[in-house]
Amino acid sequence: MKGRSIIPRKLDFQVAVWLIALMHTCFPVMASGEGIRDFRDGWLLNPGDMASILAPDEMPPSVGDEPLRASAPGGHWGLWAGVGQGALFSMVDLPLKFLEGGIVHRGHRWPWALAGSWERLGDMLMVEETTTIGLRLGRNPQIGLRMRGRRLLVEGMKVDAGLEAALEGRLKFQLGADLAGTLALWMHPSPAVRWHRGRGRRALAELKFFFPGSGLAVRLEQRGDGAPVLSVEILGRLSAGLGVGFRTDPETGSLGGCLVAKIGGPWMRTSHLVHPALGVTHRFHLGAGDPAACIW
C-alpha cells in the first residue's frame, strides 16, 4: 500500500490570502516607509516567476527563471526591457520613474544573465536616484553579484551618495510533479547606505513556491537597526494570461493587491500597496521580451 504524500498538489488561494491577512495583524505597525518606497518593492515575484505561474495547467510548474535552460524556446539569447511609473503614497511631488533592461545567454555549461535598472523618486525639491547592475551565473545552483549606487539631490545639488554590494546564491528544487521552488540567500559585504539619518532594509533570504496556477513568496530582510522583517506575496492565475496577487508588509502595516496580464508579447503588472498612515502607492510596470533576463 502506497503512503500518501504530504506535499500539497495545489495552493488554495483563498486560504493563503486569509493566512497572510492574519499574519499581517500580528505585527506592530511602524510609521516608516522603508521597504516599500523603491519601485520594485511593489512585488516580491519577478516577471520570470509570473511567467511560470500564468503557464497553462498542463505544463508542470517551472522555477521562476527556468527559461535559462539551453533547450528553452527562443534560441540561446534573450532580451528584456521594461518601464514603470508610480507615485509614492499618491503624493504628486514624490513620483516614481523606472527603466530597466537585461540580456540572457543560455549556454550549455555556464548560462548567464546581465541586467541593469535606473529609478528616480521625487521631483524638483528632493530627488533620490538609484542605479543597479546585476550579474547571475549558472543554472542550478546559481551565483550572482549586484551593485547599487544611490544619490540624494536637493534642489539639483548632490547632498549624499553611496554604493552597496550584495552577493547572491540561488538554489532551485522540485518537490514533486506539482511543486517547485527557489531558495535565495544574500550576503552584504558593505553596510547599507545611510539615508535620511538611517539605514534601509536589506534582503537576507527568500523562499518561493510554485504550484500549477499559483505561487507564494516569503522574504526575510534586515532592518537598519538589525531587526528581522518578513514580507509575503501570493499570486494566482485567473485565466490564460491574467493573474491577481496579494502582498503584505507587516512591519510597515502595508497591504494591497496586484494585477498581472500578458497580452501577446508585452507584460503589464500593477501594484497597489496601502500604508495605514501614509496612504496608497500605485505602481505600473510594462515589460517586453524574455523574462529570464529580468533577474530581480
Contacts in CASP RR format, 6 or more apart in sequence:
PFRMAT RR
TARGET T0000
AUTHOR 0000-0000-0000
METHOD contacts of the structure
MODEL  1
MKGRSIIPRKLDFQVAVWLIALMHTCFPVMASGEGIRDFRDGWLLNPGDM
ASILAPDEMPPSVGDEPLRASAPGGHWGLWAGVGQGALFSMVDLPLKFLE
GGIVHRGHRWPWALAGSWERLGDMLMVEETTTIGLRLGRNPQIGLRMRGR
RLLVEGMKVDAGLEAALEGRLKFQLGADLAGTLALWMHPSPAVRWHRGRG
RRALAELKFFFPGSGLAVRLEQRGDGAPVLSVEILGRLSAGLGVGFRTDP
ETGSLGGCLVAKIGGPWMRTSHLVHPALGVTHRFHLGAGDPAACIW
5 176 0 8 1.000
7 175 0 8 1.000
7 176 0 8 1.000
7 178 0 8 1.000
7 179 0 8 1.000
8 179 0 8 1.000
8 211 0 8 1.000
9 178 0 8 1.000
9 179 0 8 1.000
9 211 0 8 1.000
10 178 0 8 1.000
10 211 0 8 1.000
10 212 0 8 1.000
10 214 0 8 1.000
11 209 0 8 1.000
11 211 0 8 1.000
11 214 0 8 1.000
11 215 0 8 1.000
11 216 0 8 1.000
11 234 0 8 1.000
13 214 0 8 1.000
13 234 0 8 1.000
13 236 0 8 1.000
16 214 0 8 1.000
16 216 0 8 1.000
16 234 0 8 1.000
17 234 0 8 1.000
17 246 0 8 1.000
20 232 0 8 1.000
20 234 0 8 1.000
20 246 0 8 1.000
20 248 0 8 1.000
21 248 0 8 1.000
21 255 0 8 1.000
23 230 0 8 1.000
23 232 0 8 1.000
23 248 0 8 1.000
23 250 0 8 1.000
24 248 0 8 1.000
24 250 0 8 1.000
24 253 0 8 1.000
24 255 0 8 1.000
26 250 0 8 1.000
27 250 0 8 1.000
27 251 0 8 1.000
27 253 0 8 1.000
29 251 0 8 1.000
29 252 0 8 1.000
29 253 0 8 1.000
29 276 0 8 1.000
29 277 0 8 1.000
30 251 0 8 1.000
30 252 0 8 1.000
30 253 0 8 1.000
31 277 0 8 1.000
31 278 0 8 1.000
32 252 0 8 1.000
33 252 0 8 1.000
33 254 0 8 1.000
33 275 0 8 1.000
33 278 0 8 1.000
34 200 0 8 1.000
34 201 0 8 1.000
34 223 0 8 1.000
34 224 0 8 1.000
34 252 0 8 1.000
35 41 0 8 1.000
35 200 0 8 1.000
35 201 0 8 1.000
35 221 0 8 1.000
35 229 0 8 1.000
35 231 0 8 1.000
35 249 0 8 1.000
35 251 0 8 1.000
35 252 0 8 1.000
36 42 0 8 1.000
36 249 0 8 1.000
36 252 0 8 1.000
36 254 0 8 1.000
36 273 0 8 1.000
36 275 0 8 1.000
36 281 0 8 1.000
37 88 0 8 1.000
37 121 0 8 1.000
38 119 0 8 1.000
38 121 0 8 1.000
38 130 0 8 1.000
39 84 0 8 1.000
39 86 0 8 1.000
39 96 0 8 1.000
39 98 0 8 1.000
39 119 0 8 1.000
39 283 0 8 1.000
39 285 0 8 1.000
40 296 0 8 1.000
41 249 0 8 1.000
41 273 0 8 1.000
42 247 0 8 1.000
42 258 0 8 1.000
42 271 0 8 1.000
42 273 0 8 1.000
42 281 0 8 1.000
42 283 0 8 1.000
43 233 0 8 1.000
43 247 0 8 1.000
43 258 0 8 1.000
43 269 0 8 1.000
43 271 0 8 1.000
44 206 0 8 1.000
44 208 0 8 1.000
44 217 0 8 1.000
44 218 0 8 1.000
44 219 0 8 1.000
44 231 0 8 1.000
44 232 0 8 1.000
44 233 0 8 1.000
44 247 0 8 1.000
45 53 0 8 1.000
45 208 0 8 1.000
45 215 0 8 1.000
45 217 0 8 1.000
45 233 0 8 1.000
45 235 0 8 1.000
46 64 0 8 1.000
46 291 0 8 1.000
46 294 0 8 1.000
46 295 0 8 1.000
46 296 0 8 1.000
47 80 0 8 1.000
47 267 0 8 1.000
47 269 0 8 1.000
47 287 0 8 1.000
47 291 0 8 1.000
47 294 0 8 1.000
48 64 0 8 1.000
48 65 0 8 1.000
48 67 0 8 1.000
48 291 0 8 1.000
48 292 0 8 1.000
48 294 0 8 1.000
49 64 0 8 1.000
49 208 0 8 1.000
49 210 0 8 1.000
49 215 0 8 1.000
49 217 0 8 1.000
49 235 0 8 1.000
50 235 0 8 1.000
50 260 0 8 1.000
50 267 0 8 1.000
50 269 0 8 1.000
50 291 0 8 1.000
51 64 0 8 1.000
51 67 0 8 1.000
51 262 0 8 1.000
51 291 0 8 1.000
52 61 0 8 1.000
52 62 0 8 1.000
52 63 0 8 1.000
52 64 0 8 1.000
52 66 0 8 1.000
52 180 0 8 1.000
52 210 0 8 1.000
53 61 0 8 1.000
53 210 0 8 1.000
53 213 0 8 1.000
53 214 0 8 1.000
53 215 0 8 1.000
53 235 0 8 1.000
53 236 0 8 1.000
53 237 0 8 1.000
53 243 0 8 1.000
54 213 0 8 1.000
54 237 0 8 1.000
54 240 0 8 1.000
54 241 0 8 1.000
54 242 0 8 1.000
54 243 0 8 1.000
54 260 0 8 1.000
54 262 0 8 1.000
55 61 0 8 1.000
55 62 0 8 1.000
55 213 0 8 1.000
56 240 0 8 1.000
57 212 0 8 1.000
57 213 0 8 1.000
60 177 0 8 1.000
60 178 0 8 1.000
60 180 0 8 1.000
60 212 0 8 1.000
61 178 0 8 1.000
61 179 0 8 1.000
61 180 0 8 1.000
61 210 0 8 1.000
61 211 0 8 1.000
61 212 0 8 1.000
61 213 0 8 1.000
62 180 0 8 1.000
62 210 0 8 1.000
63 172 0 8 1.000
63 173 0 8 1.000
63 174 0 8 1.000
63 180 0 8 1.000
63 181 0 8 1.000
63 182 0 8 1.000
63 210 0 8 1.000
64 172 0 8 1.000
64 182 0 8 1.000
64 208 0 8 1.000
64 210 0 8 1.000
65 113 0 8 1.000
65 291 0 8 1.000
65 292 0 8 1.000
65 295 0 8 1.000
66 72 0 8 1.000
66 172 0 8 1.000
66 292 0 8 1.000
67 73 0 8 1.000
67 104 0 8 1.000
67 106 0 8 1.000
67 290 0 8 1.000
67 291 0 8 1.000
67 292 0 8 1.000
68 104 0 8 1.000
68 106 0 8 1.000
68 111 0 8 1.000
68 113 0 8 1.000
68 138 0 8 1.000
68 139 0 8 1.000
68 292 0 8 1.000
69 106 0 8 1.000
69 111 0 8 1.000
69 139 0 8 1.000
70 76 0 8 1.000
70 106 0 8 1.000
70 107 0 8 1.000
70 108 0 8 1.000
70 111 0 8 1.000
72 106 0 8 1.000
72 292 0 8 1.000
74 290 0 8 1.000
75 106 0 8 1.000
76 105 0 8 1.000
76 106 0 8 1.000
76 107 0 8 1.000
77 103 0 8 1.000
77 104 0 8 1.000
77 105 0 8 1.000
77 106 0 8 1.000
78 103 0 8 1.000
78 104 0 8 1.000
78 105 0 8 1.000
78 106 0 8 1.000
78 289 0 8 1.000
78 290 0 8 1.000
78 292 0 8 1.000
78 293 0 8 1.000
79 101 0 8 1.000
79 102 0 8 1.000
79 103 0 8 1.000
79 104 0 8 1.000
79 289 0 8 1.000
79 290 0 8 1.000
79 293 0 8 1.000
80 100 0 8 1.000
80 101 0 8 1.000
80 102 0 8 1.000
80 103 0 8 1.000
80 104 0 8 1.000
80 115 0 8 1.000
80 287 0 8 1.000
80 288 0 8 1.000
80 289 0 8 1.000
80 290 0 8 1.000
80 291 0 8 1.000
80 292 0 8 1.000
80 293 0 8 1.000
80 294 0 8 1.000
81 100 0 8 1.000
81 101 0 8 1.000
81 102 0 8 1.000
81 287 0 8 1.000
81 288 0 8 1.000
81 289 0 8 1.000
82 98 0 8 1.000
82 99 0 8 1.000
82 100 0 8 1.000
82 101 0 8 1.000
82 285 0 8 1.000
82 286 0 8 1.000
82 287 0 8 1.000
82 288 0 8 1.000
83 98 0 8 1.000
83 99 0 8 1.000
83 100 0 8 1.000
83 285 0 8 1.000
83 286 0 8 1.000
83 287 0 8 1.000
84 96 0 8 1.000
84 97 0 8 1.000
84 98 0 8 1.000
84 99 0 8 1.000
84 283 0 8 1.000
84 284 0 8 1.000
84 285 0 8 1.000
84 286 0 8 1.000
85 95 0 8 1.000
85 96 0 8 1.000
85 97 0 8 1.000
85 98 0 8 1.000
85 283 0 8 1.000
85 284 0 8 1.000
86 95 0 8 1.000
86 96 0 8 1.000
86 97 0 8 1.000
86 281 0 8 1.000
86 282 0 8 1.000
86 283 0 8 1.000
86 284 0 8 1.000
87 94 0 8 1.000
87 95 0 8 1.000
87 96 0 8 1.000
87 281 0 8 1.000
87 282 0 8 1.000
88 94 0 8 1.000
88 95 0 8 1.000
88 96 0 8 1.000
88 121 0 8 1.000
88 122 0 8 1.000
88 281 0 8 1.000
89 275 0 8 1.000
89 278 0 8 1.000
89 279 0 8 1.000
89 280 0 8 1.000
89 281 0 8 1.000
90 279 0 8 1.000
90 280 0 8 1.000
90 281 0 8 1.000
90 282 0 8 1.000
93 122 0 8 1.000
93 123 0 8 1.000
93 124 0 8 1.000
93 125 0 8 1.000
94 121 0 8 1.000
94 122 0 8 1.000
94 123 0 8 1.000
95 120 0 8 1.000
95 121 0 8 1.000
95 122 0 8 1.000
95 123 0 8 1.000
96 119 0 8 1.000
96 120 0 8 1.000
96 121 0 8 1.000
96 122 0 8 1.000
96 281 0 8 1.000
96 283 0 8 1.000
97 119 0 8 1.000
97 120 0 8 1.000
98 117 0 8 1.000
98 118 0 8 1.000
98 119 0 8 1.000
98 120 0 8 1.000
98 285 0 8 1.000
99 117 0 8 1.000
99 118 0 8 1.000
99 119 0 8 1.000
100 115 0 8 1.000
100 116 0 8 1.000
100 117 0 8 1.000
100 118 0 8 1.000
100 294 0 8 1.000
101 115 0 8 1.000
101 116 0 8 1.000
101 117 0 8 1.000
101 293 0 8 1.000
101 294 0 8 1.000
102 113 0 8 1.000
102 114 0 8 1.000
102 115 0 8 1.000
102 116 0 8 1.000
102 293 0 8 1.000
102 294 0 8 1.000
102 295 0 8 1.000
103 113 0 8 1.000
103 114 0 8 1.000
103 115 0 8 1.000
103 293 0 8 1.000
104 111 0 8 1.000
104 112 0 8 1.000
104 113 0 8 1.000
104 114 0 8 1.000
104 290 0 8 1.000
104 292 0 8 1.000
104 293 0 8 1.000
105 111 0 8 1.000
105 112 0 8 1.000
105 113 0 8 1.000
106 292 0 8 1.000
110 137 0 8 1.000
110 138 0 8 1.000
111 137 0 8 1.000
111 138 0 8 1.000
111 139 0 8 1.000
112 135 0 8 1.000
112 136 0 8 1.000
112 137 0 8 1.000
112 138 0 8 1.000
113 135 0 8 1.000
113 136 0 8 1.000
113 292 0 8 1.000
113 293 0 8 1.000
113 295 0 8 1.000
114 133 0 8 1.000
114 134 0 8 1.000
114 135 0 8 1.000
114 136 0 8 1.000
114 293 0 8 1.000
115 133 0 8 1.000
115 134 0 8 1.000
115 293 0 8 1.000
115 294 0 8 1.000
115 295 0 8 1.000
115 296 0 8 1.000
116 131 0 8 1.000
116 132 0 8 1.000
116 133 0 8 1.000
116 134 0 8 1.000
117 130 0 8 1.000
117 131 0 8 1.000
117 132 0 8 1.000
117 296 0 8 1.000
118 129 0 8 1.000
118 130 0 8 1.000
118 131 0 8 1.000
118 132 0 8 1.000
119 129 0 8 1.000
119 130 0 8 1.000
120 127 0 8 1.000
120 128 0 8 1.000
120 129 0 8 1.000
120 130 0 8 1.000
121 127 0 8 1.000
121 128 0 8 1.000
121 129 0 8 1.000
121 130 0 8 1.000
122 128 0 8 1.000
124 155 0 8 1.000
125 154 0 8 1.000
125 155 0 8 1.000
126 152 0 8 1.000
126 153 0 8 1.000
126 154 0 8 1.000
127 152 0 8 1.000
127 153 0 8 1.000
127 154 0 8 1.000
127 156 0 8 1.000
128 150 0 8 1.000
128 151 0 8 1.000
128 152 0 8 1.000
128 153 0 8 1.000
128 195 0 8 1.000
129 150 0 8 1.000
129 151 0 8 1.000
129 153 0 8 1.000
130 148 0 8 1.000
130 149 0 8 1.000
130 150 0 8 1.000
130 151 0 8 1.000
131 148 0 8 1.000
131 149 0 8 1.000
132 146 0 8 1.000
132 147 0 8 1.000
132 148 0 8 1.000
132 149 0 8 1.000
132 296 0 8 1.000
133 146 0 8 1.000
133 147 0 8 1.000
134 144 0 8 1.000
134 145 0 8 1.000
134 146 0 8 1.000
134 147 0 8 1.000
134 295 0 8 1.000
135 144 0 8 1.000
135 145 0 8 1.000
135 146 0 8 1.000
136 142 0 8 1.000
136 143 0 8 1.000
136 144 0 8 1.000
136 168 0 8 1.000
136 170 0 8 1.000
136 295 0 8 1.000
137 143 0 8 1.000
137 144 0 8 1.000
140 171 0 8 1.000
140 172 0 8 1.000
141 169 0 8 1.000
141 170 0 8 1.000
141 171 0 8 1.000
141 172 0 8 1.000
142 168 0 8 1.000
142 169 0 8 1.000
142 170 0 8 1.000
142 171 0 8 1.000
142 172 0 8 1.000
143 167 0 8 1.000
143 168 0 8 1.000
143 169 0 8 1.000
143 170 0 8 1.000
144 167 0 8 1.000
144 168 0 8 1.000
144 169 0 8 1.000
144 170 0 8 1.000
145 165 0 8 1.000
145 166 0 8 1.000
145 167 0 8 1.000
145 168 0 8 1.000
146 165 0 8 1.000
146 166 0 8 1.000
146 168 0 8 1.000
147 163 0 8 1.000
147 164 0 8 1.000
147 165 0 8 1.000
148 163 0 8 1.000
148 164 0 8 1.000
148 165 0 8 1.000
148 166 0 8 1.000
149 161 0 8 1.000
149 162 0 8 1.000
149 163 0 8 1.000
149 164 0 8 1.000
149 193 0 8 1.000
150 160 0 8 1.000
150 161 0 8 1.000
150 162 0 8 1.000
150 163 0 8 1.000
150 164 0 8 1.000
150 193 0 8 1.000
150 195 0 8 1.000
151 158 0 8 1.000
151 160 0 8 1.000
151 161 0 8 1.000
151 162 0 8 1.000
152 158 0 8 1.000
152 159 0 8 1.000
152 160 0 8 1.000
152 161 0 8 1.000
152 195 0 8 1.000
153 159 0 8 1.000
160 193 0 8 1.000
160 194 0 8 1.000
160 195 0 8 1.000
161 193 0 8 1.000
162 193 0 8 1.000
163 190 0 8 1.000
163 193 0 8 1.000
164 188 0 8 1.000
164 190 0 8 1.000
164 192 0 8 1.000
164 193 0 8 1.000
164 202 0 8 1.000
165 188 0 8 1.000
165 189 0 8 1.000
165 190 0 8 1.000
166 186 0 8 1.000
166 187 0 8 1.000
166 188 0 8 1.000
166 202 0 8 1.000
166 203 0 8 1.000
167 186 0 8 1.000
167 187 0 8 1.000
167 188 0 8 1.000
167 189 0 8 1.000
168 184 0 8 1.000
168 185 0 8 1.000
168 186 0 8 1.000
169 184 0 8 1.000
169 185 0 8 1.000
169 186 0 8 1.000
170 182 0 8 1.000
170 183 0 8 1.000
170 184 0 8 1.000
170 185 0 8 1.000
171 182 0 8 1.000
171 183 0 8 1.000
171 184 0 8 1.000
172 180 0 8 1.000
172 181 0 8 1.000
172 182 0 8 1.000
173 180 0 8 1.000
173 181 0 8 1.000
173 182 0 8 1.000
173 183 0 8 1.000
174 180 0 8 1.000
174 181 0 8 1.000
175 181 0 8 1.000
178 211 0 8 1.000
178 212 0 8 1.000
179 209 0 8 1.000
179 210 0 8 1.000
179 211 0 8 1.000
180 209 0 8 1.000
180 210 0 8 1.000
181 207 0 8 1.000
181 208 0 8 1.000
181 209 0 8 1.000
181 210 0 8 1.000
182 206 0 8 1.000
182 207 0 8 1.000
182 208 0 8 1.000
183 205 0 8 1.000
183 206 0 8 1.000
183 207 0 8 1.000
184 205 0 8 1.000
184 206 0 8 1.000
184 207 0 8 1.000
184 208 0 8 1.000
185 204 0 8 1.000
185 205 0 8 1.000
186 202 0 8 1.000
186 203 0 8 1.000
186 204 0 8 1.000
186 205 0 8 1.000
188 202 0 8 1.000
191 199 0 8 1.000
192 199 0 8 1.000
192 200 0 8 1.000
192 202 0 8 1.000
192 224 0 8 1.000
193 199 0 8 1.000
198 224 0 8 1.000
199 224 0 8 1.000
200 223 0 8 1.000
200 224 0 8 1.000
201 221 0 8 1.000
201 222 0 8 1.000
201 223 0 8 1.000
201 224 0 8 1.000
201 229 0 8 1.000
202 221 0 8 1.000
202 222 0 8 1.000
202 224 0 8 1.000
203 219 0 8 1.000
203 220 0 8 1.000
203 221 0 8 1.000
204 220 0 8 1.000
204 221 0 8 1.000
204 222 0 8 1.000
204 228 0 8 1.000
205 219 0 8 1.000
205 220 0 8 1.000
206 217 0 8 1.000
206 218 0 8 1.000
206 219 0 8 1.000
206 220 0 8 1.000
207 217 0 8 1.000
207 218 0 8 1.000
208 215 0 8 1.000
208 216 0 8 1.000
208 217 0 8 1.000
208 218 0 8 1.000
209 215 0 8 1.000
209 216 0 8 1.000
209 217 0 8 1.000
213 236 0 8 1.000
213 237 0 8 1.000
214 234 0 8 1.000
214 235 0 8 1.000
214 236 0 8 1.000
214 237 0 8 1.000
215 234 0 8 1.000
215 235 0 8 1.000
215 236 0 8 1.000
216 232 0 8 1.000
216 233 0 8 1.000
216 234 0 8 1.000
217 232 0 8 1.000
217 233 0 8 1.000
217 234 0 8 1.000
218 230 0 8 1.000
218 231 0 8 1.000
218 232 0 8 1.000
219 230 0 8 1.000
219 231 0 8 1.000
219 232 0 8 1.000
220 228 0 8 1.000
220 229 0 8 1.000
220 230 0 8 1.000
221 228 0 8 1.000
221 229 0 8 1.000
221 230 0 8 1.000
221 231 0 8 1.000
222 228 0 8 1.000
222 229 0 8 1.000
223 229 0 8 1.000
223 251 0 8 1.000
229 251 0 8 1.000
230 250 0 8 1.000
230 251 0 8 1.000
231 247 0 8 1.000
231 248 0 8 1.000
231 249 0 8 1.000
231 250 0 8 1.000
231 251 0 8 1.000
232 247 0 8 1.000
232 248 0 8 1.000
233 245 0 8 1.000
233 246 0 8 1.000
233 247 0 8 1.000
233 248 0 8 1.000
233 258 0 8 1.000
234 245 0 8 1.000
234 246 0 8 1.000
235 243 0 8 1.000
235 244 0 8 1.000
235 245 0 8 1.000
235 246 0 8 1.000
235 258 0 8 1.000
235 260 0 8 1.000
236 243 0 8 1.000
236 244 0 8 1.000
236 245 0 8 1.000
237 243 0 8 1.000
238 244 0 8 1.000
241 260 0 8 1.000
241 261 0 8 1.000
241 262 0 8 1.000
241 263 0 8 1.000
242 259 0 8 1.000
242 260 0 8 1.000
242 261 0 8 1.000
242 262 0 8 1.000
243 259 0 8 1.000
243 260 0 8 1.000
243 261 0 8 1.000
244 257 0 8 1.000
244 258 0 8 1.000
244 259 0 8 1.000
244 260 0 8 1.000
245 257 0 8 1.000
245 258 0 8 1.000
245 259 0 8 1.000
245 260 0 8 1.000
246 256 0 8 1.000
246 257 0 8 1.000
246 258 0 8 1.000
247 254 0 8 1.000
247 255 0 8 1.000
247 256 0 8 1.000
247 257 0 8 1.000
247 258 0 8 1.000
247 271 0 8 1.000
247 273 0 8 1.000
248 254 0 8 1.000
248 255 0 8 1.000
248 256 0 8 1.000
249 255 0 8 1.000
249 273 0 8 1.000
252 275 0 8 1.000
253 275 0 8 1.000
253 276 0 8 1.000
254 273 0 8 1.000
254 274 0 8 1.000
254 275 0 8 1.000
254 276 0 8 1.000
255 273 0 8 1.000
255 274 0 8 1.000
256 271 0 8 1.000
256 272 0 8 1.000
256 273 0 8 1.000
256 274 0 8 1.000
257 271 0 8 1.000
257 272 0 8 1.000
257 273 0 8 1.000
258 269 0 8 1.000
258 270 0 8 1.000
258 271 0 8 1.000
258 272 0 8 1.000
259 268 0 8 1.000
259 269 0 8 1.000
259 270 0 8 1.000
260 267 0 8 1.000
260 268 0 8 1.000
260 269 0 8 1.000
261 267 0 8 1.000
261 268 0 8 1.000
261 269 0 8 1.000
262 268 0 8 1.000
265 288 0 8 1.000
265 289 0 8 1.000
266 286 0 8 1.000
266 287 0 8 1.000
266 288 0 8 1.000
267 285 0 8 1.000
267 286 0 8 1.000
267 287 0 8 1.000
267 288 0 8 1.000
267 291 0 8 1.000
268 284 0 8 1.000
268 285 0 8 1.000
268 286 0 8 1.000
268 287 0 8 1.000
269 284 0 8 1.000
269 285 0 8 1.000
270 282 0 8 1.000
270 283 0 8 1.000
270 284 0 8 1.000
270 285 0 8 1.000
271 281 0 8 1.000
271 282 0 8 1.000
271 283 0 8 1.000
271 285 0 8 1.000
272 280 0 8 1.000
272 281 0 8 1.000
272 282 0 8 1.000
272 283 0 8 1.000
273 280 0 8 1.000
273 281 0 8 1.000
273 283 0 8 1.000
274 280 0 8 1.000
274 281 0 8 1.000
275 281 0 8 1.000
END
